[in-house]
Amino acid sequence: MEIVKIISIGLIGLIIIILLKQYKPEYAIYISILTGMLILLFVMDRLTGIIQLIQSISNKANINNQFISILLKITGIAFLSEFAISICKDSGESAVASKIEIGTKMIIISMSIPIISSLLEIILKILP
């Protein structure tokens, strides 16, 4: 029933935002950020469980822990950037949102280079 709590937080935040936009529209973005942060904090327990499960599976499969760490960091960057992009778009700053998106894509590509190079080495070993 955690989904009900998450939806409730979102809908309460939405109602407050709608009411604030009538009287104090400059405060609506703050409520939007606060609502998003509350939801993120609420799901953090799930996130730690998922990370522990992934690490457990990678240890059993003898996967390099460095690659798992990179993948988890990339996933975190993607989630955080999506959060920031959504806030920028909600506040009407699509130009800033697109710059954040481009920047995070570049960071993700640069972080994934060790994994890509390792995969290419494996492919080259398999090919005659």
Contacts in CASP RR format, 6 or more apart in sequence:
PFRMAT RR
TARGET T0000
AUTHOR 0000-0000-0000
METHOD contacts of the structure
MODEL  1
MEIVKIISIGLIGLIIIILLKQYKPEYAIYISILTGMLILLFVMDRLTGI
IQLIQSISNKANINNQFISILLKITGIAFLSEFAISICKDSGESAVASKI
EIGTKMIIISMSIPIISSLLEIILKILP
2 42 0 8 1.000
2 43 0 8 1.000
2 46 0 8 1.000
5 42 0 8 1.000
6 39 0 8 1.000
6 42 0 8 1.000
6 43 0 8 1.000
9 35 0 8 1.000
9 38 0 8 1.000
9 39 0 8 1.000
9 42 0 8 1.000
10 35 0 8 1.000
10 36 0 8 1.000
10 39 0 8 1.000
12 35 0 8 1.000
13 31 0 8 1.000
13 32 0 8 1.000
13 35 0 8 1.000
14 35 0 8 1.000
16 31 0 8 1.000
17 28 0 8 1.000
17 31 0 8 1.000
17 32 0 8 1.000
17 35 0 8 1.000
20 27 0 8 1.000
20 28 0 8 1.000
20 31 0 8 1.000
21 28 0 8 1.000
29 87 0 8 1.000
29 90 0 8 1.000
29 91 0 8 1.000
32 87 0 8 1.000
32 90 0 8 1.000
32 91 0 8 1.000
33 87 0 8 1.000
36 83 0 8 1.000
40 83 0 8 1.000
51 72 0 8 1.000
54 68 0 8 1.000
54 72 0 8 1.000
55 65 0 8 1.000
55 68 0 8 1.000
58 65 0 8 1.000
58 68 0 8 1.000
59 65 0 8 1.000
64 118 0 8 1.000
66 114 0 8 1.000
67 114 0 8 1.000
67 115 0 8 1.000
67 118 0 8 1.000
70 111 0 8 1.000
70 112 0 8 1.000
70 114 0 8 1.000
70 115 0 8 1.000
71 115 0 8 1.000
73 111 0 8 1.000
74 108 0 8 1.000
74 111 0 8 1.000
74 112 0 8 1.000
77 104 0 8 1.000
77 107 0 8 1.000
77 108 0 8 1.000
77 111 0 8 1.000
78 104 0 8 1.000
78 108 0 8 1.000
81 100 0 8 1.000
81 101 0 8 1.000
81 104 0 8 1.000
84 97 0 8 1.000
84 100 0 8 1.000
85 97 0 8 1.000
85 100 0 8 1.000
85 101 0 8 1.000
86 97 0 8 1.000
88 94 0 8 1.000
88 96 0 8 1.000
88 97 0 8 1.000
88 100 0 8 1.000
89 97 0 8 1.000
END
